[in-house]
């Protein structure tokens, strides 16, 4: 199991990772670098959560987040374990309590791709399809549409206000466009 950044990076380079790969982690870390008003300790917690949140990624399983959290908890410093594990587990539903500042930041970072420029969003959507290549077109369309409708129906896609201000409108446009393409 990975224990350092090089081993983590290698895990993210595994075959079949078209979106949930090292580029996704690098994009998330870059988004974290732009977040202001957090302490060095909070930044370290979020950085660890980003590095570990998709370390286990098998599109045929439903427990990737739990397994990723458990791996993180076994491999990071004791003083970070509980909070990093908790944050990783939030990425299963992307639901965050109103008073969970670090959760709001992590989930907003993880979902920032939804608010990307249309061409970048389309590349993301194509990469997700490749990760689910084992699923028939009709089943994929139905499942993907269900997931996108759930995000589109949320009052708040990005629980962090800064991310919401920056990405919400574009995310909603992207979701609507992809939903139209799936029907």
Secondary structure as UniProt FT lines:
FT   HELIX           5..12
FT   TURN            15..16
FT   HELIX           22..33
FT   HELIX           40..52
FT   TURN            53..54
FT   TURN            59..60
FT   HELIX           64..75
FT   HELIX           78..90
FT   TURN            91..93
FT   TURN            98..99
FT   HELIX           101..111
FT   HELIX           112..115
FT   HELIX           118..131
FT   TURN            132..134
FT   HELIX           137..153
FT   HELIX           161..182
//
